[in-house]
Amino acid sequence: MKDSTSMDVHGIMEQIPHRYPFLLVDKVLECIPGEKIVALKNVSANEPHFTGHFPDHMVMPGVLIIEAMAQAAGLLAIATVEGHPRSDTIYYFVGIDKARFKRPVVPGDQLTITVTITSMRASLQKFDARAEVDGKLVAKGELLTAPNKVGR
């Protein structure tokens, strides 16, 4: 059986370079390198995008849901390929296919993000990603990440 690890926000910030207001993964519940990651994003009315995105009917922008899934995919890629982040490499979100949004995400919701690896090559990684609230699908898609040397 492969090792499964959890991670709090401090551990997440040691792995990926994102910071407020663009760090969109609050906690990792489970990470099985080479297989999958399950992460959480707590949605709060205090987030800056809510002041301009349907302010009278606050809805989390779909692109930010996709970005949260991509950050989880990046954490899984690092755990799978390297085991820990390298200071000279960053994983870029380079594509999404079959993105679908099923229901709105609003303040007070907790996104449960599950990302599984479908293909892992040195130059390109492919993942199936889904985000749920209370066990109900809110978004899904196929994500692509690619490592890049910092400074290039």
N, C-alpha and C positions, 0 to 999 in steps of 0.2 A: 504494500500500500504506500502511496506517495504521501509526503509530508504536507499537512495543511496548516497554514498559519493565518492568524488574524493580525490586524494592524490598526492603531489609532491614528488620529490626524498627524501627530508628530512623526510617526513612522512613515506615513504617506509623503509628508514634505521632505523626508530624507531620500525618497525614491524618485519623485517627479518635481520639476521646477515650478509648477504652478503655485500661485499665492492669491490671497484675497485681492479682488473679488472674483478671481477666476479659478480658484481651487474648488472643484465641484464634487469631490469625493470626501466624505467625512469619516468613513470607517470602512475597513475591510473585515468582513465576517469570516471569510474563508478564501484561501488562495492555494490551489493545488497546481504547482508549476507543471507546464506541459498540458494542462487540461482546462481548468476554469478558475474564475474568481467571482465572488459574491461580495458586493460593496453596497454601502448606503449613502444616500444624499438626503439630508434633512432640508426641507423647503421652508423658508422663513419669509414672512412679509417684509422683513428688514433688508432683503437683498435689493441691490440698486436697480436691477432691471424692472422691478415691479412699479417703479414710479412713472415709467413711460410706456410700458407694454400693457395695454388695456387697464389703465389705473383704476377705473371704476369696476372692473371685473378682472382681478389679478389672475393671470395665467402664465405659467412658466414658459418662456419661448422654447419651441421645439429644438432649435439649434443648440440650446444649452443642455437639453436632455441628451442630445446626441454627443455633445462635448463631454458630459459626465460619463457616458458609456465609453467614449474614446479614452478618457483618463484611466478608467478601470482597465481597459485593454492595454494601455501603456504599462500599467503596474504588472499585469500578467506577463507581458512580453519581457519586461526586465527580470521578473522572477524566473521565467522559463529559460531565457537565453543566457543571462549573466548571473543570476542569483542575487545581484546587488547592482545599483546604478554605477555606471562608469562616468567619471568627470569629463571624458572626451566624447561621449555619445549621448544623443537625445533622440527619443522616438517621436516622430511626427505622425500626426493623423493625416493620412494622404488620400482617403477616399471612403465613400459610403455608397452602398448599393441597397436597393429594396427597403429604403427607409419608410416606415409607416407610423402614423400617430393615431392611436385608438381612442383616447380620452384626455381631457385636460388635466394638468397638474397644477395644484393651487397651494398657497401657503398653508402649512399644517400637515401637508402630505409628507410621507417618507418614501423616497424612491428606493426600491431594492433592485440593484443592477446585477444581472448575471451575464457574464461574458465567457464563451467557450472558444477554444482554438479550433479552427477548421484547417488551417495550413500554416506551417511555420518554416520559412526559408530565411537565409541570412539577410537577404535584401528586402523582403516583404513578408508581413504577417497578416493573416486573414482570420477574422473572428465573427461569430454569431453573437449578437448582443440583444438583450431585451431589458426593459425597465418596467417594473410593476409597482402599483400602489395597492396595498391591502390584498395582494394576490391577484390583482386584475391587471392585465397587460395595458400599458399606456403608450409604449413605443418599442420598436424593434428595427433592426437593420443589420447588414453585413458591413463590418468595418475593416479598413486596411491601415496598417501602420508600417513605417519604414524607419530604420535607424539612420542617423546622419551624424557625422563627426562634427563636433562643435567648431565654429569658426569657418565652416565651408559655405 
